[in-house]
Amino acid sequence: MAKAPIEIRSLARSHCARAIQVLAGIMDNGEEESDRIRAAQALIDRGYGRPVQPIGGDAESGPITVKWEND
């Protein structure tokens, strides 16, 4: 995924404190449990990062290998 231009990232980051407040409000006061869970997960993801997802092959294909080639 391409990075957003610096101006857009800067503008988005200027709203982060308010966005976190909104997520915290939903987490604490949301009517639906699923909304509260999603808000809590979004806060955790932003505070600590998303968990690393292992990459594996399936039983039929065997393990995935990565081969690096120099230009």
ABEGO torsion letter per residue (X at the ends): XBBBBAAAAAAAAAAAAAAAAAAAAAAAABABAAAAAAAAAAAAAAAAEBBBBBBBBBAAAEBBBBBBBBX
